[in-house]
Amino acid sequence: GATTADGAEVRYTARGDTVFAFVSGAAGTVTFPDVRATPTTMVEHLDGETCPWHETGNGLAVDVGPGATGPEPFVVALRRVEARAR
């Protein structure tokens, strides 16, 4: 399975121009090493609340707030991102 740059488990699925990242066991800032921002990137929780983010050398860093430290993953919508070679 895939992991974030911070070591949390992540699974991806996509629809249209949106990549949905399902993350388990993470809170605060989560860095997604498999994607990079474009000039029109937006990051949101599924309820439509915008998440602060910035590009790093390790991937797209997203402030997910309290996240999900329980057994259920939380989902972040990464809109208009590109795949990043590792």
Summary of the structure (lengths in Angstrom):
residues: 86
radius of gyration: 11.4
end to end distance: 14.8
largest distance: 34.3
contacts: 236
relative contact order: 0.31
helix: 0%
strand: 53%
